[in-house]
Amino acid sequence: MPYGEVWQCHSCGRRWNTAQIPAVEYWGIMRDMRRMRFSVIGIAVALTAIFGLLAIFVAESLLLLLPVLLAVWLVLYMPWWRRKVRRRARSVPKWNLRPE
């Protein structure tokens, strides 16, 4: 649900306004999560570009190592990164919204 939107529960009929969440805190959390996502994408793109350039200028056989590198990336780095993101998501402040 987008920030600032009013949501109504279908079972009880209560209306909840997410604008009760302090905007500075909400957008700070969104910025942190976006930065974490872009960092992992940036690292993957950089590694792929480096291996691509090495394959072009050094030896084409290095391109065969790219799937191995990406497999190691997915098996070792990504689980660590996901745990880090989950820890960060669990540590954000909790807000008690009041129904309108």
Rosetta constraint file for C-alpha pairs under 8 A:
AtomPair CA 1 CA 5 HARMONIC 6.95 0.50
AtomPair CA 3 CA 18 HARMONIC 5.85 0.50
AtomPair CA 3 CA 19 HARMONIC 6.42 0.50
AtomPair CA 4 CA 17 HARMONIC 6.51 0.50
AtomPair CA 4 CA 18 HARMONIC 4.85 0.50
AtomPair CA 4 CA 19 HARMONIC 4.09 0.50
AtomPair CA 4 CA 20 HARMONIC 7.80 0.50
AtomPair CA 5 CA 17 HARMONIC 6.03 0.50
AtomPair CA 5 CA 18 HARMONIC 5.73 0.50
AtomPair CA 5 CA 19 HARMONIC 6.85 0.50
AtomPair CA 6 CA 15 HARMONIC 6.57 0.50
AtomPair CA 6 CA 16 HARMONIC 5.48 0.50
AtomPair CA 6 CA 17 HARMONIC 4.32 0.50
AtomPair CA 6 CA 18 HARMONIC 6.29 0.50
AtomPair CA 6 CA 19 HARMONIC 7.98 0.50
AtomPair CA 7 CA 15 HARMONIC 5.55 0.50
AtomPair CA 7 CA 16 HARMONIC 5.11 0.50
AtomPair CA 7 CA 17 HARMONIC 6.38 0.50
AtomPair CA 7 CA 18 HARMONIC 7.94 0.50
AtomPair CA 8 CA 13 HARMONIC 6.02 0.50
AtomPair CA 8 CA 14 HARMONIC 5.56 0.50
AtomPair CA 8 CA 15 HARMONIC 4.22 0.50
AtomPair CA 8 CA 16 HARMONIC 6.15 0.50
AtomPair CA 9 CA 13 HARMONIC 5.01 0.50
AtomPair CA 9 CA 14 HARMONIC 5.47 0.50
AtomPair CA 9 CA 15 HARMONIC 6.44 0.50
AtomPair CA 10 CA 14 HARMONIC 7.99 0.50
AtomPair CA 14 CA 99 HARMONIC 6.02 0.50
AtomPair CA 14 CA 100 HARMONIC 6.98 0.50
AtomPair CA 15 CA 99 HARMONIC 5.44 0.50
AtomPair CA 15 CA 100 HARMONIC 5.41 0.50
AtomPair CA 16 CA 97 HARMONIC 7.13 0.50
AtomPair CA 16 CA 98 HARMONIC 6.83 0.50
AtomPair CA 16 CA 99 HARMONIC 4.88 0.50
AtomPair CA 16 CA 100 HARMONIC 6.07 0.50
AtomPair CA 17 CA 97 HARMONIC 7.55 0.50
AtomPair CA 17 CA 98 HARMONIC 7.97 0.50
AtomPair CA 17 CA 99 HARMONIC 7.24 0.50
AtomPair CA 17 CA 100 HARMONIC 7.19 0.50
AtomPair CA 18 CA 97 HARMONIC 7.46 0.50
AtomPair CA 19 CA 23 HARMONIC 7.44 0.50
AtomPair CA 20 CA 97 HARMONIC 6.46 0.50
AtomPair CA 21 CA 25 HARMONIC 7.66 0.50
AtomPair CA 21 CA 26 HARMONIC 6.82 0.50
AtomPair CA 21 CA 95 HARMONIC 6.70 0.50
AtomPair CA 21 CA 97 HARMONIC 7.57 0.50
AtomPair CA 22 CA 26 HARMONIC 6.30 0.50
AtomPair CA 23 CA 27 HARMONIC 5.99 0.50
AtomPair CA 24 CA 28 HARMONIC 5.98 0.50
AtomPair CA 25 CA 29 HARMONIC 6.27 0.50
AtomPair CA 26 CA 30 HARMONIC 6.30 0.50
AtomPair CA 27 CA 31 HARMONIC 5.97 0.50
AtomPair CA 28 CA 32 HARMONIC 6.24 0.50
AtomPair CA 29 CA 33 HARMONIC 6.25 0.50
AtomPair CA 29 CA 92 HARMONIC 7.38 0.50
AtomPair CA 30 CA 34 HARMONIC 6.11 0.50
AtomPair CA 31 CA 35 HARMONIC 6.07 0.50
AtomPair CA 32 CA 36 HARMONIC 6.22 0.50
AtomPair CA 33 CA 37 HARMONIC 6.25 0.50
AtomPair CA 33 CA 85 HARMONIC 7.60 0.50
AtomPair CA 34 CA 38 HARMONIC 6.09 0.50
AtomPair CA 35 CA 39 HARMONIC 6.01 0.50
AtomPair CA 36 CA 40 HARMONIC 6.55 0.50
AtomPair CA 36 CA 85 HARMONIC 7.52 0.50
AtomPair CA 37 CA 41 HARMONIC 6.42 0.50
AtomPair CA 38 CA 42 HARMONIC 5.87 0.50
AtomPair CA 39 CA 43 HARMONIC 6.18 0.50
AtomPair CA 40 CA 44 HARMONIC 6.31 0.50
AtomPair CA 41 CA 45 HARMONIC 6.17 0.50
AtomPair CA 42 CA 46 HARMONIC 6.02 0.50
AtomPair CA 43 CA 47 HARMONIC 6.15 0.50
AtomPair CA 44 CA 48 HARMONIC 6.20 0.50
AtomPair CA 45 CA 49 HARMONIC 6.06 0.50
AtomPair CA 46 CA 50 HARMONIC 6.07 0.50
AtomPair CA 47 CA 51 HARMONIC 6.20 0.50
AtomPair CA 48 CA 52 HARMONIC 6.00 0.50
AtomPair CA 48 CA 66 HARMONIC 7.18 0.50
AtomPair CA 49 CA 53 HARMONIC 6.06 0.50
AtomPair CA 50 CA 54 HARMONIC 6.09 0.50
AtomPair CA 51 CA 55 HARMONIC 6.00 0.50
AtomPair CA 51 CA 62 HARMONIC 6.99 0.50
AtomPair CA 51 CA 63 HARMONIC 6.39 0.50
AtomPair CA 51 CA 66 HARMONIC 6.59 0.50
AtomPair CA 52 CA 56 HARMONIC 6.28 0.50
AtomPair CA 52 CA 63 HARMONIC 6.53 0.50
AtomPair CA 53 CA 57 HARMONIC 6.04 0.50
AtomPair CA 53 CA 58 HARMONIC 7.95 0.50
AtomPair CA 54 CA 58 HARMONIC 5.17 0.50
AtomPair CA 54 CA 59 HARMONIC 6.66 0.50
AtomPair CA 54 CA 60 HARMONIC 7.76 0.50
AtomPair CA 54 CA 62 HARMONIC 6.88 0.50
AtomPair CA 54 CA 63 HARMONIC 7.85 0.50
AtomPair CA 55 CA 59 HARMONIC 4.90 0.50
AtomPair CA 55 CA 60 HARMONIC 4.32 0.50
AtomPair CA 55 CA 61 HARMONIC 6.66 0.50
AtomPair CA 55 CA 62 HARMONIC 5.22 0.50
AtomPair CA 55 CA 63 HARMONIC 5.28 0.50
AtomPair CA 56 CA 60 HARMONIC 6.09 0.50
AtomPair CA 59 CA 63 HARMONIC 7.94 0.50
AtomPair CA 60 CA 64 HARMONIC 7.80 0.50
AtomPair CA 61 CA 65 HARMONIC 7.55 0.50
AtomPair CA 62 CA 66 HARMONIC 7.22 0.50
AtomPair CA 64 CA 68 HARMONIC 7.68 0.50
AtomPair CA 65 CA 69 HARMONIC 6.18 0.50
AtomPair CA 66 CA 70 HARMONIC 6.10 0.50
AtomPair CA 67 CA 71 HARMONIC 6.02 0.50
AtomPair CA 68 CA 72 HARMONIC 6.26 0.50
AtomPair CA 69 CA 73 HARMONIC 6.09 0.50
AtomPair CA 70 CA 74 HARMONIC 6.16 0.50
AtomPair CA 71 CA 75 HARMONIC 6.08 0.50
AtomPair CA 72 CA 76 HARMONIC 5.69 0.50
AtomPair CA 72 CA 77 HARMONIC 7.37 0.50
AtomPair CA 73 CA 77 HARMONIC 5.05 0.50
AtomPair CA 73 CA 78 HARMONIC 6.36 0.50
AtomPair CA 74 CA 78 HARMONIC 5.15 0.50
AtomPair CA 74 CA 79 HARMONIC 7.43 0.50
AtomPair CA 75 CA 79 HARMONIC 6.83 0.50
AtomPair CA 76 CA 80 HARMONIC 6.88 0.50
AtomPair CA 77 CA 81 HARMONIC 6.17 0.50
AtomPair CA 78 CA 82 HARMONIC 6.02 0.50
AtomPair CA 79 CA 83 HARMONIC 6.23 0.50
AtomPair CA 80 CA 84 HARMONIC 6.29 0.50
AtomPair CA 81 CA 85 HARMONIC 6.24 0.50
AtomPair CA 82 CA 86 HARMONIC 6.11 0.50
AtomPair CA 83 CA 87 HARMONIC 6.07 0.50
AtomPair CA 84 CA 88 HARMONIC 6.25 0.50
AtomPair CA 85 CA 89 HARMONIC 6.10 0.50
AtomPair CA 86 CA 90 HARMONIC 6.10 0.50
AtomPair CA 87 CA 91 HARMONIC 6.24 0.50
AtomPair CA 88 CA 92 HARMONIC 6.62 0.50
